């Protein structure tokens, strides 16, 4: 049995993985690569040991990511210059080490990469920013960390593909293959020296946080979506939803993770269209590999069916995204723009599916014009 392994990262190692994503099995040795010694002080861009620590653009972006994580995991309602001393604050140096290693363990696949993880975490931050008093500090931190880690070591292949071709990961996990792997990769990074951003917690609280993160990451498996969403929808319809009820709370947090994971569906039309093109790069790469193996890919994974892409998007948005954002808008009215943008995108994909022109701005269907 092959045990998946992990890469550690440090500023000396530069940006994300340079290896292509045309693999299924892990390619690294079982030995975890230790990062060279480094300090947070000084210029991250200076030359050390013959390497540029981080290029200027990467440095600025990474500093922004670290600041973002500090902002969205700090206690609520505190000024930006507040020096955090509470039990729930992260050590800054460990947070940077942790984030660098997380970034290093995202592959350069077209869609399920570091940029996707950051976008998902940003969406969660915006959700939580409006509901700061509903969730505890530990829940907020766990939600953000789960988002940034939810696709760790993703190889660009679906769970169905992993199971169908009996990959090493499929032999390790019976359900939610990749999601379970993503969580285990998160724990592995936390266990590395100087990486445990939760080591200030007691043992019992640490286990509780890991339980939160596991629940949140597994919720991003779309196979669990319908069950989670059905439960929350029923609570809302019966007017029995109670945020203080642990079961209700867990189900709500699960669909919040799904909503953030799918948030590209609720972006403006140019972003949505470009994102779908990138997603289908991954789909078609998997379909091509399946054909090489003598298999028959799903229609949406087959580039020979590319003409059906608009119809597939209409169906996906109507089956998954519109009901999901509709339910969340009932609980959190400030999230209604996600629903409205999704409806706008359904209209535009439907236009493409039927050969009608789709422009960036259509007065008769624009919710902004109606407002």
N, C-alpha and C positions, 0 to 999 in steps of 0.2 A: 504494500500500500504506500502510495506516495503522499507525503505530508507537505501541503502547501507552505511556502516560506515567504519571508518578508524582507523588504529592503528598508534600511534606515537611511535617513537623509540628513545632510547638514549643509550649511551655506557653501562649503567648499565643493560640494558635488554638483552645484549648479541647478538647472531647472529639471523638469519632470523626466521620466524615463525616455530614453532615446530608442529603445528597442521596438520593432514593429509589433503590431497586434495580430499577427497571422499565426497564432498558436492556440492550443487548447490546454496543454499541460504546462505546469510551471516549469520555467527554464533555468531557474537559479539553483545553486547548490543549497543544501540544508543549513549551511552556516550563515547566520545573520551577519551582514556587513556592519561593522561598527563605524560610526562617524568619526572623523578626525576631531581633535579637540578644538573648541571654538568658544568665543565669548560674545555676549550681546553688545558690549561696548565697542566703540570705534566704528570705522566705515565698513559696512558689509560689502561694499563694492571693491575694496582694495585687493590687490593680488596677494594670495597666500599659497605657498607651495606650488607655484606655477599655474594656479587656476584663478579665474575671476570668481570671487565668492558668489555673486549674483549679478547678472547684467542689470544696468540701471533700470530698465523698464520692469524687469522681474522684481527687482528690489522694491521699487515703489509699489507695485501691485501687492507684493507679499507683506510689506509693512501695512498696507491698507487692510489686507485680510486679517492680520493679527489684531489691528485696532478694531476691526469689525467684530471679531470674536470676543475681545475684551468688553466692548460696548454691550453686546447682546447677551453676555453671561454675567454681567455685573448686577448687583442688587438693584431693584427698581427705584426709580425716583431719586437718583443721586446725581449731583452735578458731575460734568465730565472730568473735572480736575480733582474729584474725590479720590483719596488714597484708600484703597479697599483694605480693610483689616478684619472682615468678618470671616466666619468659618467656611463660607461658600465661595470665597474668592480664589481664582487661579493664580499660581505663581507664574509671573510673566515669562521667565526663561523656560520653564517647562512647557508652557503653552506654545512658545515658538518652536521648541524641539518637536513637540507632538505634531504641530501643524506641518512642519517641514516633512516629517516622516509620512504623514497622511498624504501629502501632495506627491511624494516620491512613489507611493504605492498605487497611484492611479496610472493606468496605461494610456498611451496616446492613441486610443481608439476614437472614432469619429464623434461619438456622442457621450457615452458613459465614462466621462473623464473628469478631471479636476474642475473644469469650468462648470460642468453640469452640477457637481456637488456644491460648488459655491453658490450657484443660482438657487438651488433648492434651499440652502441654509439662509440665503437672503430673503426668500419668500417667507420662511418660517419666522424670521426676525420681524418682518413687517406684520405678520399675523399677531405675534406675541406683543408687539409694541403697543397695540391697541387694547390688549387684554392682560395687562401686567398684574392685576390683582387676582385673576382667576386661578393661575397656576403657581405652584411653589417655585422658589428659586432653583431647587434641584431639578424639578421637572423642566423648567425653562432651559437650564444648562444641558440637560440630557437630550432635549429635543434638538437644540442647535448642534451639539456634537454628533448626534445620530444622523442629522442631515448631512453634515460635512463628511461623514464616514460611510454613508449608506450604500455606496457602490464601490467600496475599496477593492482593488485588485480585479475589477470587472474586465473580462477578456473580450467583450463585444458579442457574446453568445447568450442565448436565452436559457432558462432552466430546462425547457423541453429539449433543446439541443443537447445539453449536458447529459440528461438522462437517456435520451435516445441513443447516443453514441458511447454510453457507459464510460464517461470520463472519470478521472481520479476523484474529482470533487463529488460527482454523483454517487460514488461508492462510500463517501464519508457521511453524506446527509440524505435522509430519506425524503424530506420535503423541503421546499423553499431553498433549493441547493445554493444558489448564489447569495441569497440574503443571509443564510446561516454563515456562509464563508465571509461575507462582509463584516458581520458582527465579530467573528473569531479573529479576523485581521485587526479589528479595532482593539480588542483585548490584548492581542499580541504586541501592538504598538505601545499600549499603556504599560505593559509589563517591562518594556525596555528601560534601561538605566536613564534616569533624568527625564522620562516622558510621562510619568503618571500625574496628570493634572488634577486627579482626585485624591492624591495621597494624603491630603490634609484631613480627610474624612475618617471617621471610625470604620472599623471593619464591617459592621452591620449596615451603616449608611452607604458605604462603598458598594456592597452587594446590591443594595436597593437601587442605586444609580445604574449599575450594570444591567439590572433587570429592566429598568426603564428603557435603556438604550437598545437592549435586545428586542423588546416589544416594539419599539418604534421602527427599527430597521426591518424586522420581519414584516411589518405592516406594509412596506413598500412592494411586497410581492402582490402583483395584481390578482393572483389566484385567491387572495384573502379579501380582496376589495369588496366583492358583492356581499359577503357575510357581514363584514363590518358596517358597510353602508346601510344594509337592510335593517340592522339593529337600531342604528341611530335614527333612521327615517321613521321607524315604528314608534320610537320614543317621542319623536316630535309630533307625529300624527295623533298619538294618544294624549299628547300634552303631559307626559310623565317624565320627560327628560329632566334629570337632576344632576347638575355638575358636581355636587358633593357625593354622589353615588359613585363608588370606585369603578364598578363595571361600566356605567355610562361614561365616566371620565376616560377610561381606557379606550373605549370604542371611538369616542370623539377624537382623542389624540391620534388614533390609528388612521382615521380618514383625513385628519390634518396633514399627516405625513404623505398620504396619497395625493392630496391636493397640492402640496409643495413639489412633490416629485413630478407631477403632471402640469406644473404651472406654466410651462411654455405654451400650453394650449390656450392660455388666457392672456397671452401677450398680444401686442398690436399685430396686425396682419403681416407686415413685412417680416417681423421677428418670428412669428408663428410659421410662416411659409418657409423661411430659411432653415429653421430648426427641424421641420419635418424632412426637408431635403437631406439634412445631416443624419437624422435618425435612419432614413432609408438607405444611406450609405452602409450603415452597419447591417441592416436587414439583408440587403442584397449581397454583402460579403459573406454572411452566414449561408444564404441560399446558394451562392456559387460553390461554397465548400461542401454543402450537402450534395450538390449535383456531382462533384468530383468523387464523393464517397459512394455514389450510386443511389443516393436517396432522392426523395421528392420533397422539396421544401414547401412550406405553407405558401399559398398564393401571394400574401403580402411580403414574403421573403424572396419572391421570384422576380428578378428584374424583367423577365419577359411579360409580366403583368403590370408594368409601370403605368400603363394607361389607366389602370383602375385606382391609382393612388388617391385622387380627389374623393371618389366614392368611399374608399376605405376610411379616409379621414372624417367624412361626414358621419359614418357609422360609429367610429371610435368616439368622437366628441359627443354624439347623442347618447351612446350607451354608458360611457364612463364619466366624462367631464361635466356635461350639463346637469345630470342628477346630483353629482358630487358637490359642485359649487352651489347648486340650488339648495341643498340641505344645509351647507355651511352658512349660506346667506340668511337662512331662517334663524340660526343660532347666533351668528355674528353678522348683523346687518351691514357692518362696514366692509364686509367681504363681497358685497353684491357686485362691485366692478369685475370681479373674476367671472361671475356668471354672465354679465352683459358682454364682456369681451369674448367669451366662449361662443355666445350666440352670434356675435358679429362674424367670428371665424367660421362657424357652421354655414352661415349664409354665403360667405365668399367661397368656401370649398364646394358648396352646392352649385354655385354659379359655374365654377370650373368643371364640375362633373357633368353639367348639362351644356357646356360650350358657350355659356354666356360670359361677357366680359366682366372682369373683376378689377376694379380700380382701388387705389389706396384709400380714397375718400368717396363715400357715396352718401349724399345728403339724406336721401329718403330712408336709409337704414341705419344711419349713425346715431348711436345713443347720445353722443356728445351734443349733436344738433338738437335732439329732443329735449335734453336737459336745458 
